[in-house]
Amino acid sequence: MIKIAIIGTGIIAASHIDAISKLDCCEISALCDLNEARVKELAKSLSVPYFLDYRDIPDKVECDAVILNLPHGLHAPASVFFLERGIHVLVEKPMANTVAECEEMIAAEKRGGARLAVAHVQRFFKANRIIKNIVDSGELGKLCMYNEQRSINYFLDSRPAWFTNKKMSGGGIVMNYGAHAFDKLFYITGSKPVSVSASADNLINERDVEGHAQIFAKLESGVSATVTLSGYSDVVYEAYYYFTGGAIKIVGTYAIEIRREGEKAWTKIEDTSDTLAFVREIDEFCKYIRGEESEIPDAAYGRDIVRLIEDAYSDALR
Ligand SMILES: NC(=O)c1ccc[n+]([C@@H]2O[C@H](COP(=O)([O-])OP(=O)(O)OC[C@H]3O[C@@H](n4cnc5c(N)ncnc54)[C@H](O)[C@@H]3O)[C@@H](O)[C@H]2O)c1
């Protein structure tokens, strides 16, 4: 049984805690958060100890692995702390704020002998797995382009404040949702970018992260992608995959439609939603720890996504 400490018990932690409760390979051995009232109550409900400082955990509880659900600026120092002590790490996306931080994490992984994985969850959603199968089967011909549009209200008061503090978040909507878009694209195409260009700005307030951005990337495979992210109104989340023999449309995380060359209408693909993405993710992390074949994204994959984001920011700010 792999004993896992959850570091950061905010919004996404609930998905990990629920997933672990559905798995036989692992259990929660401790929780940690700065928000004592919240972590104390959660720890009581799960009958596990809680900590306010993650550095106290290795000496006080059995802990084979940690899941880091922290502000992005803390991903690198917390990962390095645990990896150097031989404790496996699943760090939430994006892996860190910069490629240099990712390299520090990879060096700590080598020094400590534990494994570092990144919780890029897109491949564990059934809908994305279905799309990958269509791409790989060639049934719509060759994939040539990808186009994603996402417009949400990024600056709601309900969003934890660190997301709009650049030191803690590393950036705005690109760092947060761009990481998901490019995870999806890397997974589905199996290829990485050869060039990236972008524009980014913030038109509605003085917070120090971008509120909208447009990114254009060319991949090694020849596929090109545009990702349009707008953080001012909650109106759209959809993506199109263009093939030589048709197209796939996905609305939100689940709703897939397909249209072949010559067809007059889109056809809905049934049964694409599921609730098991995080269960698959943590199951694959456990396999990775045990040295088995695993689908969990490794540290090099996480670093490549941070590199794309870093390249997009540097082009946008030129
Ligand atoms: N995979 C997904 O779909 C998904 C969804 C949401 C968030 N995320 C990622 O998960 C991570 C966390 O995001 P969130 O939305 O849960 O944020 P959040 O603000 O809700 O949670 C972060 C928690 O970390 C705690 N914290 C801050 N500093 C700490 C420290 N030094 N020690 C211990 N705890 C500390 C905060 O008190 C807070 O409870 C981010 O990397 C984010 O991008 C991923």
The ligand as a Tripos MOL2 file, in Angstrom:
@<TRIPOS>MOLECULE
LIG
   44    48     1     0     0
SMALL
NO_CHARGES

@<TRIPOS>ATOM
      1 N1         -5.9110   19.2380  -13.0230 N.am      1 LIG1
      2 C1         -6.8320   20.1790  -12.9500 C.2       1 LIG1
      3 O1         -7.8490   20.1180  -13.6430 O.2       1 LIG1
      4 C2         -6.6450   21.3090  -11.9890 C.ar      1 LIG1
      5 C3         -7.7430   22.0440  -11.5540 C.ar      1 LIG1
      6 C4         -7.5270   23.0610  -10.6060 C.ar      1 LIG1
      7 C5         -6.2400   23.3440  -10.1660 C.ar      1 LIG1
      8 N2         -5.1850   22.6220  -10.6520 N.ar      1 LIG1
      9 C6         -3.8100   22.9130  -10.1860 C.3       1 LIG1
     10 O2         -3.7330   22.4930   -8.8180 O.3       1 LIG1
     11 C7         -2.8530   23.3560   -8.0990 C.3       1 LIG1
     12 C8         -3.6110   23.9610   -6.9250 C.3       1 LIG1
     13 O3         -4.7060   24.6990   -7.4220 O.3       1 LIG1
     14 P1         -6.0640   24.8840   -6.5710 P.3       1 LIG1
     15 O4         -7.0660   25.3780   -7.5410 O.co2     1 LIG1
     16 O5         -6.3380   23.6730   -5.7690 O.co2     1 LIG1
     17 O6         -5.6080   26.1050   -5.6310 O.3       1 LIG1
     18 P2         -6.1240   26.4540   -4.1470 P.3       1 LIG1
     19 O7         -5.6730   27.8350   -3.8650 O.co2     1 LIG1
     20 O8         -7.5570   26.1080   -3.9990 O.co2     1 LIG1
     21 O9         -5.2850   25.4150   -3.2590 O.3       1 LIG1
     22 C9         -3.9290   25.6240   -2.9170 C.3       1 LIG1
     23 C10        -3.7880   25.3210   -1.4380 C.3       1 LIG1
     24 O10        -2.4030   25.3890   -1.0820 O.3       1 LIG1
     25 C11        -2.3330   25.9150    0.2330 C.3       1 LIG1
     26 N3         -0.9750   26.4150    0.4630 N.ar      1 LIG1
     27 C12        -0.4100   27.5350    0.0000 C.ar      1 LIG1
     28 N4          0.8750   27.6120    0.4170 N.ar      1 LIG1
     29 C13         1.1080   26.4980    1.1480 C.ar      1 LIG1
     30 C14         2.2390   25.9970    1.8500 C.ar      1 LIG1
     31 N5          3.4190   26.6370    1.8790 N.pl3     1 LIG1
     32 N6          2.1070   24.8200    2.5050 N.ar      1 LIG1
     33 C15         0.9380   24.1410    2.5070 C.ar      1 LIG1
     34 N7         -0.1730   24.5700    1.8550 N.ar      1 LIG1
     35 C16        -0.0780   25.7330    1.1910 C.ar      1 LIG1
     36 C17        -3.3990   27.0000    0.2580 C.3       1 LIG1
     37 O11        -3.7780   27.3200    1.5770 O.3       1 LIG1
     38 C18        -4.5170   26.3280   -0.5420 C.3       1 LIG1
     39 O12        -5.4260   25.6450    0.3050 O.3       1 LIG1
     40 C19        -2.3500   24.3590   -9.1250 C.3       1 LIG1
     41 O13        -1.1570   23.8750   -9.6750 O.3       1 LIG1
     42 C20        -3.4380   24.3820  -10.1750 C.3       1 LIG1
     43 O14        -3.0110   24.8230  -11.4590 O.3       1 LIG1
     44 C21        -5.3700   21.6090  -11.5240 C.ar      1 LIG1
@<TRIPOS>BOND
     1     1     2 1
     2     2     3 2
     3     2     4 1
     4     4     5 ar
     5     4    44 ar
     6     5     6 ar
     7     6     7 ar
     8     7     8 ar
     9     8     9 1
    10     8    44 ar
    11     9    10 1
    12     9    42 1
    13    10    11 1
    14    11    12 1
    15    11    40 1
    16    12    13 1
    17    13    14 1
    18    14    15 2
    19    14    16 1
    20    14    17 1
    21    17    18 1
    22    18    19 2
    23    18    20 1
    24    18    21 1
    25    21    22 1
    26    22    23 1
    27    23    24 1
    28    23    38 1
    29    24    25 1
    30    25    26 1
    31    25    36 1
    32    26    27 ar
    33    26    35 ar
    34    27    28 ar
    35    28    29 ar
    36    29    30 ar
    37    29    35 ar
    38    30    31 1
    39    30    32 ar
    40    32    33 ar
    41    33    34 ar
    42    34    35 ar
    43    36    37 1
    44    36    38 1
    45    38    39 1
    46    40    41 1
    47    40    42 1
    48    42    43 1
@<TRIPOS>SUBSTRUCTURE
     1 LIG1         1 GROUP 0 **** ****
